[in-house]
């Protein structure tokens, strides 16, 4: 995995996100998932992140991002969820209205995020413990 450079930093932060549809309704189809992938890529790039992988099922999506540390995780999640929900409601109104009506959100309020990649924790701990102390 290649590290990226900022003006005052070198970083390699990979995050795995999972967004679930509200009430876990099976509201996504293949066409919607294809469009979501493009939208997630576009929003991620605007925030300095890079989309590594994307896929999903009828009730959730998985996003693997090369995250830029200038952002907060919450701001990236908020941008991704709000923009994709707006887009889905606008471009797929009939499909969305089958499952959601009124002011119900498309995505659940919760999300999953985990850091991934790099060396296992035990290897990092051993490396740090083996440093020469002055």
C-alpha positions as CSV (number, residue, x, y, z in Angstrom):
1,X,0.0,0.0,0.0
2,X,1.4,3.3,-1.1
3,X,1.5,6.3,1.3
4,X,0.2,9.7,0.1
5,X,1.8,13.0,0.9
6,X,0.2,16.2,2.2
7,X,1.9,19.6,2.6
8,X,3.1,18.6,6.1
9,X,2.3,14.9,6.4
10,X,2.8,11.4,4.9
11,X,-0.2,9.2,5.5
12,X,-1.8,5.9,4.7
13,X,-5.3,5.6,6.2
14,X,-7.6,3.0,4.9
15,X,-11.2,2.9,6.2
16,X,-14.0,0.4,5.6
17,X,-17.5,1.9,5.9
18,X,-20.9,0.1,5.9
19,X,-24.1,2.1,5.4
20,X,-27.4,0.4,6.0
21,X,-30.7,1.4,4.6
22,X,-33.3,2.8,7.1
23,X,-35.3,0.0,8.7
24,X,-32.9,-2.4,6.7
25,X,-35.4,-2.2,3.8
26,X,-34.3,-3.9,0.6
27,X,-34.4,-0.7,-1.3
28,X,-31.4,-1.0,-3.6
29,X,-31.2,-2.6,-7.0
30,X,-28.2,-3.2,-9.4
31,X,-28.8,0.1,-11.3
32,X,-28.9,2.1,-8.0
33,X,-25.7,0.4,-6.8
34,X,-23.9,1.3,-10.0
35,X,-25.0,4.9,-9.7
36,X,-24.1,5.0,-6.0
37,X,-20.5,3.8,-6.9
38,X,-20.1,6.8,-9.2
39,X,-21.5,9.2,-6.6
40,X,-19.4,7.9,-3.8
41,X,-16.3,8.2,-6.0
42,X,-17.1,11.8,-6.9
43,X,-17.9,12.9,-3.3
44,X,-14.8,11.1,-2.0
45,X,-12.5,12.8,-4.5
46,X,-13.9,16.2,-3.5
47,X,-12.9,15.5,0.1
48,X,-9.4,14.4,-0.9
49,X,-10.2,10.7,-0.4
50,X,-9.8,7.9,-2.9
51,X,-12.3,5.2,-3.5
52,X,-10.5,1.8,-3.4
53,X,-13.6,-0.5,-3.6
54,X,-17.3,-0.4,-3.5
55,X,-20.1,-3.0,-3.5
56,X,-23.4,-3.7,-1.8
57,X,-26.6,-5.6,-1.5
58,X,-30.2,-4.7,-1.4
59,X,-30.0,-3.3,2.1
60,X,-26.5,-2.0,2.6
61,X,-23.3,-0.8,0.9
62,X,-19.6,-1.3,1.6
63,X,-17.1,1.4,0.9
64,X,-13.3,1.1,1.2
65,X,-11.6,4.5,1.2
66,X,-8.1,5.8,1.2
67,X,-8.9,8.5,3.7
68,X,-7.3,11.9,3.9
69,X,-6.6,13.0,7.5
70,X,-7.7,16.6,6.8
71,X,-11.3,15.3,7.2
72,X,-13.1,13.9,10.2
73,X,-14.7,10.5,9.8
74,X,-18.1,12.0,10.7
75,X,-17.8,14.7,8.0
76,X,-17.0,12.2,5.3
77,X,-19.9,9.9,6.5
78,X,-22.3,12.9,6.6
79,X,-21.3,14.1,3.1
80,X,-21.5,10.6,1.6
81,X,-24.9,9.8,3.2
82,X,-26.6,13.1,2.5
83,X,-25.4,13.4,-1.1
84,X,-26.2,9.8,-2.0
85,X,-29.6,9.9,-0.4
86,X,-30.5,13.1,-2.3
87,X,-29.3,11.6,-5.5
88,X,-31.2,8.4,-5.0
89,X,-34.5,10.2,-4.2
90,X,-34.0,12.5,-7.3
91,X,-32.9,9.9,-9.8
92,X,-34.9,6.9,-8.6
93,X,-38.1,8.3,-7.2
94,X,-40.4,5.3,-7.9
95,X,-38.0,2.8,-6.4
96,X,-37.4,4.9,-3.3
97,X,-41.1,5.6,-2.7
98,X,-41.8,1.9,-2.7
99,X,-39.9,1.7,0.6
100,X,-39.9,5.3,2.0
101,X,-42.4,8.1,2.1
102,X,-42.7,11.3,4.0
103,X,-39.6,12.6,5.7
104,X,-38.0,9.2,6.4
105,X,-34.2,9.1,5.8
106,X,-32.9,6.7,3.1
107,X,-29.9,5.6,5.2
108,X,-30.0,4.5,8.8
109,X,-28.6,7.1,11.3
110,X,-25.9,4.6,12.3
111,X,-22.8,3.4,10.4
112,X,-19.9,1.0,10.7
113,X,-16.3,2.1,10.2
114,X,-13.1,0.2,10.8
115,X,-9.5,1.0,10.0
116,X,-7.9,-1.7,7.8
117,X,-4.6,-2.6,6.1
118,X,-1.1,-2.2,7.2
119,X,0.7,-4.4,9.8
120,X,-1.2,-6.3,12.5
121,X,-1.4,-4.7,15.9
122,X,0.9,-7.2,17.5
123,X,3.6,-6.5,15.0
124,X,3.3,-2.7,15.6
125,X,3.4,-3.2,19.3
126,X,6.5,-5.3,19.1
127,X,8.2,-2.7,16.8
128,X,7.3,0.2,19.1
129,X,8.5,-1.8,22.2
130,X,11.8,-2.6,20.5
131,X,12.8,1.1,19.9
132,X,16.0,2.2,21.6
133,X,15.2,4.5,24.5
134,X,17.7,7.3,25.3
